């Protein structure tokens, strides 16, 4: 172990804002060919260079997507800045599943009749008529 450094992290508020202080360990590599001389401890809940826990970011994304709240409203209710909510949404959007790998369960009329239905105005009656190609 090389040293310990305190790192301040934001977490889900409980009766007010919560700040976690983690005594993060720094390690050094004994291998002389290693390009990384020192490196810091990281976990799944707190990845490298994170300033907030993954639990808080997941709660922010869920609050915006599931309840349909605005990012600014979510930020004020969780006691974080708008930028924290927006970065959480951006990273969640990048981790969406591949659209080509998804299999649709059913198709609606718009998906399989795309551009095959046309409307034209009958010159004699001036009424709109529906025209469907084969």
Secondary structure, 3 states (H helix, E strand, C coil): CCEEEEEEEEECCCCCCEEEEEEEEEEECCCCCCCCCEEECCCCCCCCCCCECHHHHHHHHHHHHHHCCCHHHHHHHHCCCHHHHHHHHHHHHHCCCCHHHCCCCCCCHHHHCCCCEEEEECCCCCCEEEEECC
